[in-house]
Amino acid sequence: MKKRIESEVLPPKPLPDMMLRGFAIHSSFLDTGAQEALVEDLRAVIRTAPLFSPQTAQGKTMSVRMTSAGRYGWFSDRAGYRYIPTHPGGSDWPAIPERVLAIWRALVSRERMPDCCLVNFYAEGARMGLHQDRDEADFTWPVLSISLGDEGLFRVGATTRGGATASVWLRSGDVVVMGGDARLAYHGIDRIRAGSSTLLPKGGRINLTLRVVD
Ligand SMILES: O=C(O)CCC(=O)C(=O)O
């Protein structure tokens, strides 16, 4: 009964503008005002939980700087990739900003909120190699990705390593739902196009990924 009442009063989930190998891409989902408001929210997150440069298990420093908001934050060092309950500096992760949760509600779920909002910052030259998001307990929940600032060349492959890939430039305000049969698809950012956006005064790209962890 509760479900019926909700579907009668709540708007339906918006349809994506394109599908890329099973990932649903909502182009320009956020207008400029919404993007600017998110950047303000993220400044507060980063003040509480400063960006850091994770190391891979092989001891390489990642070119992307990161922090998180939520019950868990994503972390990597010589011991491997994992979620941790506090910032590496020792403080609690800040709460996920309400405006970020509203995007999750609009595109994923109104009942279950994400546990982690990973904040990736790409300065010019930063990239993220092809990888799967598989540190979460339940792959029926999608990963939601929000792009802000400079454009990023997003590459998507199959759910197994190797084979064909397809790419698209993600622009500021684009939102991607990575779920369904493509939840474990390999994906990454080949490069950013420095200077392609004026959203961040010093340039660069921010990507948020929202995940249900456990
Ligand atoms: O920056 C992006 O668009 C992708 C980020 C990503 O793949 C990740 O955080 O796992």
The ligand as an ORCA input file, in Angstrom:
! r2SCAN-3c Opt
* xyz 0 1
  O      35.926     10.140    -12.314
  C      35.080      9.419    -12.812
  O      34.232      9.812    -13.620
  C      35.086      7.940    -12.460
  C      35.436      7.679    -11.025
  C      35.534      6.234    -10.732
  O      35.570      5.421    -11.600
  C      35.610      5.754     -9.354
  O      35.671      6.567     -8.413
  O      35.599      4.535     -9.168
*
